[in-house]
Amino acid sequence: MKIGITTFVTDEGISGPKLGMALEERGFESLFLPEHSHIPASRRSPAPGGGELAREYYRALDPFVTLGAVAAVTERLVLGTGVTLLIQRDVIHTAKEIATLDRISNGRFVFGVGAGWNREEMADHGTDPRTRGALLDEQLRAIRQIWTEDLAEFHGRFIDFDPMYAWPKPVRQPPIFIGGGVSAAKRAIRHGVGWLPAAVSDPAEIAAQLAQLDGHDLPVTVAFAPAEPSLLDGYAAAGVQRVVLSMPTLPESETLHTLDVMRKAVDHYLF
């Protein structure tokens, strides 16, 4: 099982390139970055997990620009989004961004994508929260057309374009993981792609969580996990492909110390 890190890279913490180099040096497999274009001031949508929304949500750097900078200073580190809010994005531009990042990283990109939770944020982009799931389904089909067809064409309810040429193509079709719970598992099954759920807190809950895939043999990346050996061993025994550990957003020296502590807890999974 591979072990990665997920964190918010902001203007107040360690830089993306320095974080990427530190992860690769310590044997971590991947870096997954979340995305928020902005945080509406209304705050009507409750924060994930309840309570106040953490400061880093407001200050997150763009994941694609950041991962491009990380790609330039690393050789092996897998570069992922966890998750891209595709429903707030133009699908043609995003297909090109991903293909470009996959090219400059020599095929190291992993596309984590989700339907989002902040209704006010998506509404600011002109996305109707009520139909975001159907929109995401079409976007996923369209983006794969653009990645794989020399003459791409798509006609749907939300996404519609006539035959077109779009390069570059990715080095290989980037693995897609749908982030979320029950609905995300069902969407992963429909599209035949990976699932990216949040970690459970008790190893005894792992079997029930993975049962949401209804017997489908799909790759699983578990996100937002603590560096807890018993939980990681449980996911490894269950055949999970990758677990991504949560790391707080901290200045450079504190981040490096935190990574060293986390590494000791998971060292038998690294290198």
RODREN-199049 format. One line per 8 residues: number of its first residue (from 1); their letters; for each residue x negated, y, z negated of C-alpha. Coordinates in pm, 1 decimal, decimal comma. Each point is the difference from the previous one (the first is absolute). Layout:
REM RODREN-199049
NUM) A) X:Y:Z | ...
//
This chain:
REM RODREN-199049
1) MKIGITTF) 0,0:0,0:0,0 | -123,1:345,1:91,4 | -6,2:287,0:-249,2 | 47,7:360,5:106,2 | 73,6:334,6:-156,5 | 289,4:240,3:43,4 | -18,4:358,1:-120,6 | 94,2:352,7:90,3
9) VTDEGISG) -289,4:186,6:158,4 | 58,0:367,5:-78,8 | -185,9:331,3:-2,7 | -59,2:-51,0:-373,8 | -161,5:-344,3:-5,3 | -279,6:-194,4:165,9 | -25,3:50,9:375,5 | 115,6:-269,6:238,5
17) PKLGMALE) -345,8:-71,4:146,6 | -165,2:-26,1:-341,9 | 278,6:-225,9:-122,6 | -25,8:-220,2:308,6 | -374,9:-41,7:-38,0 | 38,2:-78,9:-370,0 | 261,5:-266,7:71,1 | -208,3:-165,8:269,5
25) ERGFESLF) -310,0:1,7:-219,3 | 193,9:-172,6:-279,5 | 149,3:-267,5:224,2 | 360,4:115,2:9,5 | 171,0:-111,2:319,8 | 229,3:291,4:77,8 | 126,2:349,9:-69,0 | 371,5:75,9:32,9
33) LPEHSHIP) 121,7:359,7:-4,3 | 357,1:123,0:-50,4 | 165,2:281,8:192,4 | 212,7:301,9:-85,9 | 14,7:293,2:238,2 | 134,6:220,6:-280,7 | 210,3:-20,4:-314,2 | 323,3:201,6:11,6
41) ASRRSPAP) 49,5:223,6:-302,5 | 356,7:-125,0:-59,9 | -113,5:-329,4:-159,3 | 346,3:-149,9:37,1 | -152,0:-331,8:107,8 | -127,6:-174,7:-314,2 | -367,6:-85,0:-19,9 | -97,6:-364,1:53,5
49) GGGELARE) 15,1:-161,7:-341,9 | 181,8:299,0:-148,0 | -137,5:291,9:-197,6 | -191,8:293,3:139,1 | -161,7:-29,1:340,6 | -377,1:-27,8:-40,8 | -214,5:294,3:108,0 | -179,8:-195,6:273,6
57) YYRALDPF) 322,9:-40,6:200,0 | -4,0:372,9:62,6 | -361,5:11,3:112,2 | -51,6:-311,9:212,6 | -224,6:40,6:303,9 | 116,5:-125,5:337,7 | -77,6:-373,9:3,1 | -102,3:-27,8:366,3
65) VTLGAVAA) -245,5:289,7:-8,9 | -140,8:-128,2:-329,0 | -35,2:-358,4:122,3 | -169,1:126,7:315,8 | -262,2:167,0:-217,9 | -35,3:-319,7:-204,7 | -41,4:-205,2:317,8 | -297,9:212,6:99,8
73) VTERLVLG) -199,5:-89,5:-313,9 | 100,9:-366,3:-47,0 | -44,1:-319,6:200,6 | 215,5:-271,1:-160,1 | 263,6:174,8:-209,0 | 355,9:-68,5:117,8 | 190,5:327,0:39,7 | 370,0:-9,0:-82,7
81) TGVTLLIQ) 300,0:220,1:-58,4 | 216,4:-80,4:-295,5 | 231,3:120,1:129,7 | 40,6:213,6:310,4 | 334,7:178,6:3,9 | 60,7:-76,8:364,9 | 361,2:117,1:-19,0 | -135,4:353,3:-48,1
89) RDVIHTAK) -236,2:-23,0:296,1 | 3,3:13,4:377,3 | -52,3:-359,3:106,8 | -206,0:78,4:314,7 | -245,7:225,7:-182,5 | -27,5:-250,6:-283,8 | -68,6:-286,8:239,7 | -290,5:199,4:143,3
97) EIATLDRI) -133,0:94,9:-344,7 | -1,5:-361,8:-110,5 | -155,4:-126,2:322,8 | -269,9:266,6:-26,2 | -76,4:-86,0:-362,2 | -9,2:-370,2:82,8 | -239,7:73,1:287,9 | -243,6:215,0:-197,4
105) SNGRFVFG) 0,6:-252,9:-285,5 | -47,3:-296,5:235,8 | 327,7:-167,6:-88,4 | 15,4:61,5:-374,1 | 341,8:165,4:-31,2 | 300,5:-153,3:-179,8 | 336,8:171,0:42,6 | 202,9:11,1:-320,0
113) VGAGWNRE) 334,2:165,1:70,1 | 313,3:68,0:-199,4 | 341,7:162,1:12,4 | -84,8:252,2:-271,3 | 171,1:107,1:-321,8 | 4,4:381,7:8,4 | 320,6:90,5:181,1 | -69,0:373,2:-2,5
121) EMADHGTD) -344,3:-53,6:154,2 | 137,0:-206,6:286,3 | 289,9:241,8:54,0 | -251,9:283,2:47,3 | -134,7:-199,5:295,5 | 346,5:-35,3:148,9 | 36,7:-362,3:-110,1 | 340,5:-111,0:-125,9
129) PRTRGALL) -64,3:-203,6:-317,0 | 310,7:-208,1:71,7 | -139,9:-141,4:324,1 | -370,4:-12,1:-82,8 | -8,4:-380,3:-7,0 | 143,6:-30,9:350,4 | -237,5:271,7:118,9 | -298,5:-182,5:-147,2
137) DEQLRAIR) 100,9:-322,8:172,8 | -0,3:174,3:338,3 | -323,8:183,5:-71,2 | -178,0:-324,1:-81,6 | 112,6:-158,5:323,7 | -89,9:309,8:201,3 | -344,4:42,9:-152,1 | -88,4:-361,3:80,9
145) QIWTEDLA) 106,1:61,4:358,7 | -232,3:298,8:20,3 | -289,6:-196,6:-150,2 | 34,4:-301,3:226,7 | 146,8:107,8:335,4 | -186,1:193,0:269,8 | 336,5:137,0:110,2 | 202,7:40,4:-318,3
153) EFHGRFID) 374,4:62,7:1,0 | 262,7:4,8:-275,1 | 369,8:80,2:-9,5 | 180,0:-9,3:-332,6 | 244,2:190,6:-213,8 | -266,4:223,2:-157,3 | -312,9:-53,7:211,1 | 23,2:45,7:374,1
161) FDPMYAWP) -277,8:42,6:254,6 | -40,9:-90,2:364,4 | -303,2:-192,2:132,5 | -319,4:171,1:-109,5 | -374,6:-49,2:-32,8 | -153,2:36,8:-344,8 | -364,2:-64,0:-85,5 | -207,6:-90,4:-189,2
169) KPVRQPPI) 128,8:-341,4:-87,8 | -111,7:-135,2:-338,2 | -286,0:-248,9:-14,0 | 262,0:-257,5:-97,0 | 360,3:55,3:-99,1 | -39,2:126,8:-358,2 | 164,5:-222,7:-260,3 | 327,8:151,2:-121,3
177) FIGGGVSA) 121,4:-28,6:-359,5 | 342,5:122,6:-107,7 | -15,0:163,3:-340,8 | 278,6:-42,4:-253,1 | 223,7:-250,9:-171,8 | 286,9:-219,9:118,4 | 92,3:211,3:305,0 | -364,7:20,3:104,1
185) AKRAIRHG) -36,2:-378,2:-25,6 | 301,2:-44,4:226,5 | -140,9:253,4:247,4 | -335,9:-180,4:1,3 | 179,7:-325,3:78,9 | 196,6:161,1:285,4 | -312,5:146,8:157,3 | -229,7:-292,2:-78,2
193) VGWLPAAV) -252,9:221,1:-178,5 | -154,0:19,0:-345,9 | 162,7:106,8:-325,4 | -146,6:252,1:-246,6 | 186,6:-15,5:-333,4 | -101,2:161,3:-327,6 | -162,1:-231,4:-252,4 | 211,2:-158,6:-271,7
201) SDPAEIAA) -110,6:45,2:-359,3 | 18,2:-364,6:-108,7 | -166,8:-290,0:187,0 | 308,9:-208,7:-77,7 | 199,2:228,7:234,3 | -220,2:-60,0:305,9 | 183,6:-304,2:132,5 | 337,1:175,1:-10,8
209) QLAQLDGH) -145,0:306,8:168,4 | -151,5:-194,2:289,3 | 320,3:-202,2:36,4 | 148,5:315,9:154,1 | -176,8:-101,2:322,4 | 243,6:-292,8:15,5 | -264,4:-252,1:98,5 | -143,7:204,6:288,2
217) DLPVTVAF) -377,3:-31,1:23,8 | -89,4:368,6:29,2 | -315,7:174,4:-122,7 | 45,1:178,8:-332,1 | -193,9:293,6:-141,0 | 98,0:88,5:-356,2 | -41,6:365,5:-93,3 | -30,2:205,6:-318,2
225) APAEPSLL) -142,0:-284,3:-204,1 | -196,6:36,3:-322,5 | -344,4:-158,8:-21,4 | 146,9:-278,2:-212,7 | -172,4:-336,5:60,0 | 300,3:-218,5:-87,2 | 223,4:191,3:242,5 | -258,9:-11,6:277,3
233) DGYAAAGV) -59,0:-370,9:-53,6 | 374,5:-57,1:22,5 | 24,3:181,4:332,0 | -303,8:-184,8:133,2 | 151,0:-335,0:-97,3 | 322,2:100,7:177,8 | -189,5:58,8:325,6 | 17,4:379,0:11,4
241) QRVVLSMP) -240,8:139,9:260,0 | -97,7:321,2:-177,2 | 60,9:190,2:-322,8 | -53,7:374,3:-9,1 | -84,5:143,3:-340,8 | 129,4:338,8:-113,3 | -266,5:255,6:-82,5 | 68,4:345,6:-144,5
249) TLPESETL) -110,4:312,8:183,0 | -311,0:123,4:-180,1 | -312,9:207,5:65,7 | -293,0:-180,7:160,1 | -194,4:-102,9:-310,0 | 310,9:-124,8:-180,1 | 115,2:-187,6:309,9 | -331,7:-181,2:32,5
257) HTLDVMRK) 10,4:-100,7:-365,5 | 358,4:-123,3:37,4 | -97,4:-205,8:304,3 | -284,1:-161,2:-192,1 | 238,5:-96,7:-279,1 | 254,9:-138,1:248,1 | -270,2:-188,4:184,3 | -98,9:-190,5:-314,2
265) AVDHYLF) 358,1:-114,8:-43,1 | 28,2:-133,8:356,6 | -361,8:-78,2:93,4 | 67,5:-365,8:85,0 | 228,4:117,3:283,1 | -255,8:240,8:150,6 | -270,9:-60,0:262,2
//
